[in-house]
């Protein structure tokens, strides 16, 4: 439960409790007409915590979406050109479409080189397993030697 005065969380002793023990003691002193003790130099100041607002939505940073990129006409056109030139065969393991899902992979990852994301000479055909295993940590070029162009 949260104290109505200071906003601290506390375990209530009764169901009707709305104040934590320190706030309850101060409240009782005021009702009795007593003044609370003055702060001494060596007493630590009590920091008030912010009250929790459960109605306010939590703000989260938006991540850059890959879904938008992979549905653009520019990506679909370059992907089609790569598949037409190299065929729908994994350049790493030789898998074909009925058995495996085929991906067009960025040799130099988009996360590290976004300027090369639509360059034909940065793309290769891999099956889903090889592509996801490669991730963005490796930049191995599995294309045949004659199909490679210089990447800088």
URRAVEN-V326223 format. One line per field, one symbol per residue. phi: phi as a letter, one per 30 degrees, with the letter a starting at -180 (. if undefined). psi: psi as a letter, one per 40 degrees, with the letter a starting at -180 (. if undefined). burial: 1 if it has 9 or more other C-alpha atoms within 8 Angstrom, else 0. A space follows every 50 residues. Layout:
phi=???
psi=???
burial=???
//
This chain:
phi=.cddcciddacddbdddbbdedddddddddddjdcddddceddddddddd ddcddddddbddddcdedddcddddddddddddddcicbddccidceddb dccccddceedcbddcdccedccbcbdeddddddhccbbdccddedddbd cb
psi=ihhedeeiiihidideheiidddddddddddeeiiiiihidehhihhhii ihheehihhihhihhddddeeidddddddddddddeifhhedeeiidddi hhihihdhidddgdeedfhdeeiihiidddddddaeeifhheiideeiih h.
burial=01100111000100000111001101001100000000000000000000 00000000000000000000000011011001100001111000111001 11111111110010011100011111110110000000000000000000 00
//
